[in-house]
């Protein structure tokens, strides 16, 4: 855990001293709001284009949140099946087969 904090502190220090600015000024190298802001300003977009960019970014953020929520739900569902298989002393595949059979009988 302290290694992560040390790494984050080192990255923050490099950013503060302008290391990223010297190395590159493209968006891929932007690690914080200030750097991304500088890059976007360098594009010299009109208000209309900035609004389109904002709308696009908002849509992408919502899509990414939705994907993460789906992954979390899938993992939760798999965990519940694993726990059920342990309770019933069955394999994961056997529980899935029983669930599939129950679903087709409805």
NUTI-968964 format. One record per atom (N, C-alpha, C): atom name; x, y, z. Coordinates in steps of 0.001 Angstrom, whole numbers. Each point is the difference from the previous one (the first is absolute). Example, Ala and Ser with C-alpha at 12.3 -4.5 7.8 and 13.67 -1.06 7.14 Angstrom:
# NUTI-968964
<r><atom>N</atom><x>13190</x><y>-5690</y><z>7800</z></r>
<r><atom>CA</atom><x>-890</x><y>1190</y><z>0</z></r>
<r><atom>C</atom><x>900</x><y>1200</y><z>0</z></r>
<r><atom>N</atom><x>-350</x><y>1050</y><z>-720</z></r>
<r><atom>CA</atom><x>820</x><y>1190</y><z>60</z></r>
<r><atom>C</atom><x>-770</x><y>1090</y><z>730</z></r>
This chain:
# NUTI-968964
<r><atom>N</atom><x>827</x><y>-1184</y><z>0</z></r>
<r><atom>CA</atom><x>-827</x><y>1184</y><z>0</z></r>
<r><atom>C</atom><x>871</x><y>1247</y><z>0</z></r>
<r><atom>N</atom><x>1051</x><y>21</y><z>817</z></r>
<r><atom>CA</atom><x>876</x><y>1172</y><z>17</z></r>
<r><atom>C</atom><x>737</x><y>131</y><z>-1314</z></r>
<r><atom>N</atom><x>245</x><y>-1111</y><z>-683</z></r>
<r><atom>CA</atom><x>648</x><y>58</y><z>-1310</z></r>
<r><atom>C</atom><x>-881</x><y>752</y><z>-982</z></r>
<r><atom>N</atom><x>-1319</x><y>-264</y><z>41</z></r>
<r><atom>CA</atom><x>-933</x><y>715</y><z>-873</z></r>
<r><atom>C</atom><x>5</x><y>1487</y><z>299</z></r>
<r><atom>N</atom><x>3</x><y>331</y><z>1297</z></r>
<r><atom>CA</atom><x>21</x><y>1409</y><z>390</z></r>
<r><atom>C</atom><x>1305</x><y>661</y><z>-422</z></r>
<r><atom>N</atom><x>1118</x><y>-713</y><z>152</z></r>
<r><atom>CA</atom><x>1287</x><y>538</y><z>-417</z></r>
<r><atom>C</atom><x>26</x><y>229</y><z>-1499</z></r>
<r><atom>N</atom><x>-568</x><y>-935</y><z>-752</z></r>
<r><atom>CA</atom><x>-44</x><y>123</y><z>-1457</z></r>
<r><atom>C</atom><x>-881</x><y>1171</y><z>-400</z></r>
<r><atom>N</atom><x>-1138</x><y>139</y><z>648</z></r>
<r><atom>CA</atom><x>-886</x><y>1118</y><z>-294</z></r>
<r><atom>C</atom><x>671</x><y>1331</y><z>343</z></r>
<r><atom>N</atom><x>703</x><y>43</y><z>1098</z></r>
<r><atom>CA</atom><x>708</x><y>1220</y><z>393</z></r>
<r><atom>C</atom><x>1088</x><y>342</y><z>-1010</z></r>
<r><atom>N</atom><x>711</x><y>-1018</y><z>-470</z></r>
<r><atom>CA</atom><x>1062</x><y>230</y><z>-987</z></r>
<r><atom>C</atom><x>-581</x><y>518</y><z>-1304</z></r>
<r><atom>N</atom><x>-1110</x><y>-586</y><z>-444</z></r>
<r><atom>CA</atom><x>-644</x><y>465</y><z>-1235</z></r>
<r><atom>C</atom><x>-489</x><y>1430</y><z>165</z></r>
<r><atom>N</atom><x>-605</x><y>290</y><z>1149</z></r>
<r><atom>CA</atom><x>-480</x><y>1356</y><z>253</z></r>
<r><atom>C</atom><x>1155</x><y>999</y><z>2</z></r>
<r><atom>N</atom><x>1119</x><y>-396</y><z>590</z></r>
<r><atom>CA</atom><x>1169</x><y>894</y><z>36</z></r>
<r><atom>C</atom><x>538</x><y>252</y><z>-1404</z></r>
<r><atom>N</atom><x>65</x><y>-1051</y><z>-812</z></r>
<r><atom>CA</atom><x>465</x><y>175</y><z>-1381</z></r>
<r><atom>C</atom><x>-936</x><y>922</y><z>-780</z></r>
<r><atom>N</atom><x>-1295</x><y>-187</y><z>191</z></r>
<r><atom>CA</atom><x>-974</x><y>863</y><z>-663</z></r>
<r><atom>C</atom><x>168</x><y>1447</y><z>442</z></r>
<r><atom>N</atom><x>211</x><y>189</y><z>1287</z></r>
<r><atom>CA</atom><x>143</x><y>1349</y><z>551</z></r>
<r><atom>C</atom><x>1210</x><y>725</y><z>-586</z></r>
<r><atom>N</atom><x>1069</x><y>-720</y><z>-234</z></r>
<r><atom>CA</atom><x>1211</x><y>627</y><z>-542</z></r>
<r><atom>C</atom><x>-7</x><y>89</y><z>-1522</z></r>
<r><atom>N</atom><x>-1112</x><y>-357</y><z>-597</z></r>
<r><atom>CA</atom><x>-122</x><y>176</y><z>-1435</z></r>
<r><atom>C</atom><x>672</x><y>-1074</y><z>-825</z></r>
<r><atom>N</atom><x>276</x><y>-1137</y><z>579</z></r>
<r><atom>CA</atom><x>642</x><y>-1076</y><z>-749</z></r>
<r><atom>C</atom><x>-822</x><y>-390</y><z>-1218</z></r>
<r><atom>N</atom><x>-1303</x><y>-148</y><z>197</z></r>
<r><atom>CA</atom><x>-857</x><y>-402</y><z>-1104</z></r>
<r><atom>C</atom><x>-7</x><y>1052</y><z>-1102</z></r>
<r><atom>N</atom><x>64</x><y>1252</y><z>399</z></r>
<r><atom>CA</atom><x>-3</x><y>1077</y><z>-987</z></r>
<r><atom>C</atom><x>1256</x><y>-79</y><z>-872</z></r>
<r><atom>N</atom><x>1130</x><y>-318</y><z>599</z></r>
<r><atom>CA</atom><x>1248</x><y>-117</y><z>-745</z></r>
<r><atom>C</atom><x>-5</x><y>-1239</y><z>-887</z></r>
<r><atom>N</atom><x>-587</x><y>-1084</y><z>485</z></r>
<r><atom>CA</atom><x>25</x><y>-1269</y><z>-726</z></r>
<r><atom>C</atom><x>-981</x><y>9</y><z>-1174</z></r>
<r><atom>N</atom><x>-1195</x><y>507</y><z>232</z></r>
<r><atom>CA</atom><x>-1006</x><y>-35</y><z>-1050</z></r>
<r><atom>C</atom><x>-1162</x><y>910</y><z>378</z></r>
<r><atom>N</atom><x>-685</x><y>506</y><z>-1014</z></r>
<r><atom>CA</atom><x>-1148</x><y>856</y><z>284</z></r>
<r><atom>C</atom><x>-1288</x><y>-589</y><z>-564</z></r>
<r><atom>N</atom><x>-17</x><y>-1279</y><z>-363</z></r>
<r><atom>CA</atom><x>-1223</x><y>-576</y><z>-545</z></r>
<r><atom>C</atom><x>-905</x><y>-528</y><z>1109</z></r>
<r><atom>N</atom><x>-1219</x><y>-295</y><z>-382</z></r>
<r><atom>CA</atom><x>-1019</x><y>-401</y><z>966</z></r>
<r><atom>C</atom><x>327</x><y>-1335</y><z>667</z></r>
<r><atom>N</atom><x>673</x><y>-893</y><z>-698</z></r>
<r><atom>CA</atom><x>336</x><y>-1294</y><z>587</z></r>
<r><atom>C</atom><x>883</x><y>146</y><z>1235</z></r>
<r><atom>N</atom><x>780</x><y>1050</y><z>58</z></r>
<r><atom>CA</atom><x>897</x><y>201</y><z>1136</z></r>
<r><atom>C</atom><x>-654</x><y>774</y><z>1142</z></r>
<r><atom>N</atom><x>-1196</x><y>546</y><z>-230</z></r>
<r><atom>CA</atom><x>-684</x><y>790</y><z>1029</z></r>
<r><atom>C</atom><x>-450</x><y>-920</y><z>1128</z></r>
<r><atom>N</atom><x>379</x><y>360</y><z>1217</z></r>
<r><atom>CA</atom><x>-353</x><y>-824</y><z>1156</z></r>
<r><atom>C</atom><x>-908</x><y>721</y><z>985</z></r>
<r><atom>N</atom><x>-187</x><y>1269</y><z>-184</z></r>
<r><atom>CA</atom><x>-856</x><y>721</y><z>935</z></r>
<r><atom>C</atom><x>-819</x><y>1051</y><z>-743</z></r>
<r><atom>N</atom><x>-891</x><y>634</y><z>719</z></r>
<r><atom>CA</atom><x>-933</x><y>962</y><z>-584</z></r>
<r><atom>C</atom><x>735</x><y>1172</y><z>-641</z></r>
<r><atom>N</atom><x>1043</x><y>480</y><z>655</z></r>
<r><atom>CA</atom><x>751</x><y>1143</y><z>-521</z></r>
<r><atom>C</atom><x>634</x><y>-322</y><z>-1355</z></r>
<r><atom>N</atom><x>619</x><y>-1155</y><z>-110</z></r>
<r><atom>CA</atom><x>655</x><y>-382</y><z>-1252</z></r>
<r><atom>C</atom><x>-1021</x><y>-217</y><z>-1114</z></r>
<r><atom>N</atom><x>-1115</x><y>-619</y><z>342</z></r>
<r><atom>CA</atom><x>-1041</x><y>-200</y><z>-1008</z></r>
<r><atom>C</atom><x>-571</x><y>1340</y><z>-440</z></r>
<r><atom>N</atom><x>-162</x><y>902</y><z>959</z></r>
<r><atom>CA</atom><x>-489</x><y>1347</y><z>-328</z></r>
<r><atom>C</atom><x>946</x><y>719</y><z>-937</z></r>
<r><atom>N</atom><x>1299</x><y>-85</y><z>255</z></r>
<r><atom>CA</atom><x>988</x><y>633</y><z>-886</z></r>
<r><atom>C</atom><x>-82</x><y>-570</y><z>-1404</z></r>
<r><atom>N</atom><x>-128</x><y>-1323</y><z>-83</z></r>
<r><atom>CA</atom><x>-73</x><y>-631</y><z>-1309</z></r>
<r><atom>C</atom><x>-1241</x><y>461</y><z>-749</z></r>
<r><atom>N</atom><x>-1138</x><y>6</y><z>665</z></r>
<r><atom>CA</atom><x>-1252</x><y>399</y><z>-652</z></r>
<r><atom>C</atom><x>66</x><y>1464</y><z>-431</z></r>
<r><atom>N</atom><x>601</x><y>846</y><z>836</z></r>
<r><atom>CA</atom><x>165</x><y>1412</y><z>-382</z></r>
<r><atom>C</atom><x>893</x><y>134</y><z>-1231</z></r>
<r><atom>N</atom><x>1005</x><y>-869</y><z>-87</z></r>
<r><atom>CA</atom><x>909</x><y>69</y><z>-1149</z></r>
<r><atom>C</atom><x>-714</x><y>-362</y><z>-1300</z></r>
<r><atom>N</atom><x>-1133</x><y>-698</y><z>77</z></r>
<r><atom>CA</atom><x>-764</x><y>-337</y><z>-1196</z></r>
<r><atom>C</atom><x>-719</x><y>1216</y><z>-570</z></r>
<r><atom>N</atom><x>-205</x><y>991</y><z>844</z></r>
<r><atom>CA</atom><x>-643</x><y>1255</y><z>-403</z></r>
<r><atom>C</atom><x>-1371</x><y>-253</y><z>-631</z></r>
<r><atom>N</atom><x>-812</x><y>-803</y><z>669</z></r>
<r><atom>CA</atom><x>-1329</x><y>-326</y><z>-489</z></r>
<r><atom>C</atom><x>-961</x><y>1151</y><z>243</z></r>
<r><atom>N</atom><x>-987</x><y>137</y><z>-880</z></r>
<r><atom>CA</atom><x>-1071</x><y>972</y><z>201</z></r>
<r><atom>C</atom><x>-925</x><y>-533</y><z>1087</z></r>
<r><atom>N</atom><x>-873</x><y>850</y><z>481</z></r>
<r><atom>CA</atom><x>-943</x><y>-421</y><z>1043</z></r>
<r><atom>C</atom><x>-847</x><y>-1163</y><z>-493</z></r>
<r><atom>N</atom><x>-440</x><y>55</y><z>-1234</z></r>
<r><atom>CA</atom><x>-827</x><y>-1071</y><z>-560</z></r>
<r><atom>C</atom><x>752</x><y>-1338</y><z>37</z></r>
<r><atom>N</atom><x>1244</x><y>-4</y><z>-425</z></r>
<r><atom>CA</atom><x>776</x><y>-1238</y><z>-6</z></r>
<r><atom>C</atom><x>284</x><y>-481</y><z>1426</z></r>
<r><atom>N</atom><x>220</x><y>943</y><z>929</z></r>
<r><atom>CA</atom><x>209</x><y>-391</y><z>1401</z></r>
<r><atom>C</atom><x>-1256</x><y>-642</y><z>583</z></r>
<r><atom>N</atom><x>-1165</x><y>526</y><z>-365</z></r>
<r><atom>CA</atom><x>-1248</x><y>-587</y><z>482</z></r>
<r><atom>C</atom><x>-201</x><y>-1405</y><z>-565</z></r>
<r><atom>N</atom><x>367</x><y>-198</y><z>-1258</z></r>
<r><atom>CA</atom><x>-78</x><y>-1335</y><z>-596</z></r>
<r><atom>C</atom><x>976</x><y>-943</y><z>715</z></r>
<r><atom>N</atom><x>1206</x><y>491</y><z>267</z></r>
<r><atom>CA</atom><x>991</x><y>-794</y><z>728</z></r>
<r><atom>C</atom><x>-526</x><y>-369</y><z>1383</z></r>
<r><atom>N</atom><x>-594</x><y>968</y><z>687</z></r>
<r><atom>CA</atom><x>-547</x><y>-248</y><z>1332</z></r>
<r><atom>C</atom><x>-1098</x><y>-1063</y><z>-38</z></r>
<r><atom>N</atom><x>-888</x><y>113</y><z>-963</z></r>
<r><atom>CA</atom><x>-1092</x><y>-968</y><z>-135</z></r>
<r><atom>C</atom><x>557</x><y>-1398</y><z>-284</z></r>
<r><atom>N</atom><x>990</x><y>-70</y><z>-867</z></r>
<r><atom>CA</atom><x>615</x><y>-1285</y><z>-342</z></r>
<r><atom>C</atom><x>684</x><y>-617</y><z>1204</z></r>
<r><atom>N</atom><x>750</x><y>803</y><z>736</z></r>
<r><atom>CA</atom><x>686</x><y>-503</y><z>1196</z></r>
<r><atom>C</atom><x>-1019</x><y>-478</y><z>1027</z></r>
<r><atom>N</atom><x>-1070</x><y>754</y><z>191</z></r>
<r><atom>CA</atom><x>-1035</x><y>-410</y><z>956</z></r>
<r><atom>C</atom><x>-621</x><y>-1335</y><z>-399</z></r>
<r><atom>N</atom><x>-253</x><y>-185</y><z>-1295</z></r>
<r><atom>CA</atom><x>-558</x><y>-1263</y><z>-474</z></r>
<r><atom>C</atom><x>980</x><y>-1153</y><z>232</z></r>
<r><atom>N</atom><x>1273</x><y>240</y><z>-280</z></r>
<r><atom>CA</atom><x>1007</x><y>-1042</y><z>207</z></r>
<r><atom>C</atom><x>137</x><y>-356</y><z>1476</z></r>
<r><atom>N</atom><x>-77</x><y>994</y><z>860</z></r>
<r><atom>CA</atom><x>80</x><y>-245</y><z>1448</z></r>
<r><atom>C</atom><x>-1188</x><y>-847</y><z>453</z></r>
<r><atom>N</atom><x>-1194</x><y>331</y><z>-472</z></r>
<r><atom>CA</atom><x>-1189</x><y>-770</y><z>372</z></r>
<r><atom>C</atom><x>98</x><y>-1435</y><z>-518</z></r>
<r><atom>N</atom><x>509</x><y>-155</y><z>-1218</z></r>
<r><atom>CA</atom><x>176</x><y>-1336</y><z>-565</z></r>
<r><atom>C</atom><x>989</x><y>-826</y><z>831</z></r>
<r><atom>N</atom><x>1090</x><y>633</y><z>404</z></r>
<r><atom>CA</atom><x>1019</x><y>-696</y><z>797</z></r>
<r><atom>C</atom><x>-579</x><y>-368</y><z>1372</z></r>
<r><atom>N</atom><x>-765</x><y>901</y><z>619</z></r>
<r><atom>CA</atom><x>-635</x><y>-301</y><z>1283</z></r>
<r><atom>C</atom><x>-954</x><y>-1180</y><z>-132</z></r>
<r><atom>N</atom><x>-756</x><y>-29</y><z>-1097</z></r>
<r><atom>CA</atom><x>-946</x><y>-1085</y><z>-247</z></r>
<r><atom>C</atom><x>745</x><y>-1327</y><z>-156</z></r>
<r><atom>N</atom><x>1096</x><y>9</y><z>-754</z></r>
<r><atom>CA</atom><x>795</x><y>-1209</y><z>-187</z></r>
<r><atom>C</atom><x>557</x><y>-508</y><z>1334</z></r>
<r><atom>N</atom><x>504</x><y>913</y><z>815</z></r>
<r><atom>CA</atom><x>536</x><y>-393</y><z>1302</z></r>
<r><atom>C</atom><x>-1090</x><y>-571</y><z>907</z></r>
<r><atom>N</atom><x>-1181</x><y>608</y><z>-44</z></r>
<r><atom>CA</atom><x>-1115</x><y>-507</y><z>806</z></r>
<r><atom>C</atom><x>-402</x><y>-1394</y><z>-471</z></r>
<r><atom>N</atom><x>-7</x><y>-227</y><z>-1313</z></r>
<r><atom>CA</atom><x>-321</x><y>-1327</y><z>-531</z></r>
<r><atom>C</atom><x>1025</x><y>-1032</y><z>458</z></r>
<r><atom>N</atom><x>1275</x><y>348</y><z>-87</z></r>
<r><atom>CA</atom><x>1048</x><y>-915</y><z>437</z></r>
<r><atom>C</atom><x>-147</x><y>-335</y><z>1479</z></r>
<r><atom>N</atom><x>-326</x><y>1009</y><z>793</z></r>
<r><atom>CA</atom><x>-189</x><y>-207</y><z>1439</z></r>
<r><atom>C</atom><x>-1188</x><y>-922</y><z>261</z></r>
<r><atom>N</atom><x>-1088</x><y>201</y><z>-744</z></r>
<r><atom>CA</atom><x>-1182</x><y>-865</y><z>164</z></r>
<r><atom>C</atom><x>299</x><y>-1434</y><z>-410</z></r>
<r><atom>N</atom><x>735</x><y>-172</y><z>-1078</z></r>
<r><atom>CA</atom><x>366</x><y>-1346</y><z>-446</z></r>
<r><atom>C</atom><x>853</x><y>-685</y><z>1056</z></r>
<r><atom>N</atom><x>964</x><y>723</y><z>544</z></r>
<r><atom>CA</atom><x>871</x><y>-590</y><z>1027</z></r>
<r><atom>C</atom><x>-793</x><y>-359</y><z>1250</z></r>
<r><atom>N</atom><x>-937</x><y>853</y><z>377</z></r>
<r><atom>CA</atom><x>-854</x><y>-282</y><z>1160</z></r>
<r><atom>C</atom><x>-827</x><y>-1255</y><z>-252</z></r>
<r><atom>N</atom><x>-555</x><y>-117</y><z>-1202</z></r>
<r><atom>CA</atom><x>-811</x><y>-1162</y><z>-363</z></r>
<r><atom>C</atom><x>838</x><y>-1271</y><z>33</z></r>
<r><atom>N</atom><x>1208</x><y>62</y><z>-552</z></r>
<r><atom>CA</atom><x>890</x><y>-1164</y><z>16</z></r>
<r><atom>C</atom><x>346</x><y>-400</y><z>1435</z></r>
<r><atom>N</atom><x>243</x><y>986</y><z>849</z></r>
<r><atom>CA</atom><x>319</x><y>-278</y><z>1401</z></r>
<r><atom>C</atom><x>-1174</x><y>-684</y><z>696</z></r>
<r><atom>N</atom><x>-1225</x><y>448</y><z>-305</z></r>
<r><atom>CA</atom><x>-1183</x><y>-621</y><z>603</z></r>
<r><atom>C</atom><x>-133</x><y>-1451</y><z>-457</z></r>
<r><atom>N</atom><x>298</x><y>-262</y><z>-1273</z></r>
<r><atom>CA</atom><x>-68</x><y>-1372</y><z>-501</z></r>
<r><atom>C</atom><x>1064</x><y>-866</y><z>671</z></r>
<r><atom>N</atom><x>1193</x><y>545</y><z>159</z></r>
<r><atom>CA</atom><x>1077</x><y>-738</y><z>675</z></r>
<r><atom>C</atom><x>-399</x><y>-333</y><z>1432</z></r>
<r><atom>N</atom><x>-544</x><y>984</y><z>698</z></r>
<r><atom>CA</atom><x>-430</x><y>-234</y><z>1387</z></r>
<r><atom>C</atom><x>-1119</x><y>-1041</y><z>66</z></r>
<r><atom>N</atom><x>-930</x><y>56</y><z>-950</z></r>
<r><atom>CA</atom><x>-1080</x><y>-977</y><z>-52</z></r>
<r><atom>C</atom><x>543</x><y>-1397</y><z>-275</z></r>
<r><atom>N</atom><x>979</x><y>-88</y><z>-898</z></r>
<r><atom>CA</atom><x>587</x><y>-1309</y><z>-311</z></r>
<r><atom>C</atom><x>690</x><y>-590</y><z>1231</z></r>
<r><atom>N</atom><x>614</x><y>842</y><z>797</z></r>
<r><atom>CA</atom><x>646</x><y>-481</y><z>1236</z></r>
<r><atom>C</atom><x>-1041</x><y>-477</y><z>1009</z></r>
<r><atom>N</atom><x>-1103</x><y>751</y><z>113</z></r>
<r><atom>CA</atom><x>-1060</x><y>-382</y><z>937</z></r>
<r><atom>C</atom><x>-609</x><y>-1341</y><z>-379</z></r>
<r><atom>N</atom><x>-163</x><y>-233</y><z>-1291</z></r>
<r><atom>CA</atom><x>-652</x><y>-1219</y><z>-475</z></r>
<r><atom>C</atom><x>982</x><y>-1134</y><z>-289</z></r>
<r><atom>N</atom><x>1282</x><y>264</y><z>214</z></r>
<r><atom>CA</atom><x>1055</x><y>-967</y><z>-307</z></r>
<r><atom>C</atom><x>-64</x><y>-478</y><z>-1457</z></r>
<r><atom>N</atom><x>-213</x><y>940</y><z>-888</z></r>
<r><atom>CA</atom><x>-27</x><y>-265</y><z>-1437</z></r>
<r><atom>C</atom><x>1083</x><y>835</y><z>-672</z></r>
<r><atom>N</atom><x>349</x><y>-397</y><z>-1214</z></r>
<r><atom>CA</atom><x>968</x><y>810</y><z>-731</z></r>
<r><atom>C</atom><x>-713</x><y>1221</y><z>-596</z></r>
<r><atom>N</atom><x>771</x><y>962</y><z>-365</z></r>
<r><atom>CA</atom><x>-518</x><y>1226</y><z>-619</z></r>
<r><atom>C</atom><x>-809</x><y>-355</y><z>-1247</z></r>
<r><atom>N</atom><x>547</x><y>-899</y><z>-827</z></r>
<r><atom>CA</atom><x>-654</x><y>-402</y><z>-1245</z></r>
<r><atom>C</atom><x>-1323</x><y>-712</y><z>270</z></r>
<r><atom>N</atom><x>-35</x><y>-809</y><z>1066</z></r>
<r><atom>CA</atom><x>-1236</x><y>-700</y><z>339</z></r>
<r><atom>C</atom><x>-1094</x><y>987</y><z>405</z></r>
<r><atom>N</atom><x>363</x><y>1015</y><z>757</z></r>
<r><atom>CA</atom><x>-970</x><y>1027</y><z>393</z></r>
<r><atom>C</atom><x>-512</x><y>726</y><z>-1236</z></r>
<r><atom>N</atom><x>904</x><y>338</y><z>-927</z></r>
<r><atom>CA</atom><x>-418</x><y>668</y><z>-1237</z></r>
<r><atom>C</atom><x>-950</x><y>-883</y><z>-809</z></r>
<r><atom>N</atom><x>304</x><y>-1298</y><z>-64</z></r>
<r><atom>CA</atom><x>-856</x><y>-928</y><z>-740</z></r>
<r><atom>C</atom><x>-1393</x><y>-75</y><z>628</z></r>
<r><atom>N</atom><x>-59</x><y>-60</y><z>1324</z></r>
<r><atom>CA</atom><x>-1287</x><y>-43</y><z>702</z></r>
<r><atom>C</atom><x>-787</x><y>1278</y><z>-263</z></r>
<r><atom>N</atom><x>689</x><y>1135</y><z>38</z></r>
<r><atom>CA</atom><x>-662</x><y>1281</y><z>-257</z></r>
<r><atom>C</atom><x>-509</x><y>62</y><z>-1441</z></r>
<r><atom>N</atom><x>769</x><y>-507</y><z>-939</z></r>
<r><atom>CA</atom><x>-405</x><y>-2</y><z>-1398</z></r>
<r><atom>C</atom><x>-1217</x><y>-899</y><z>-197</z></r>
<r><atom>N</atom><x>-8</x><y>-1178</y><z>647</z></r>
<r><atom>CA</atom><x>-1125</x><y>-914</y><z>-92</z></r>
<r><atom>C</atom><x>-1253</x><y>633</y><z>601</z></r>
<r><atom>N</atom><x>153</x><y>669</y><z>1137</z></r>
<r><atom>CA</atom><x>-1128</x><y>649</y><z>648</z></r>
<r><atom>C</atom><x>-551</x><y>1124</y><z>-872</z></r>
<r><atom>N</atom><x>885</x><y>673</y><z>-709</z></r>
<r><atom>CA</atom><x>-412</x><y>1097</y><z>-874</z></r>
<r><atom>C</atom><x>-759</x><y>-481</y><z>-1214</z></r>
<r><atom>N</atom><x>351</x><y>-1156</y><z>-523</z></r>
<r><atom>CA</atom><x>-692</x><y>-531</y><z>-1179</z></r>
<r><atom>C</atom><x>-1341</x><y>-623</y><z>354</z></r>
<r><atom>N</atom><x>-193</x><y>-430</y><z>1252</z></r>
<r><atom>CA</atom><x>-1264</x><y>-620</y><z>428</z></r>
<r><atom>C</atom><x>-1096</x><y>1012</y><z>259</z></r>
<r><atom>N</atom><x>363</x><y>1255</y><z>126</z></r>
<r><atom>CA</atom><x>-997</x><y>1038</y><z>312</z></r>
<r><atom>C</atom><x>-905</x><y>282</y><z>-1144</z></r>
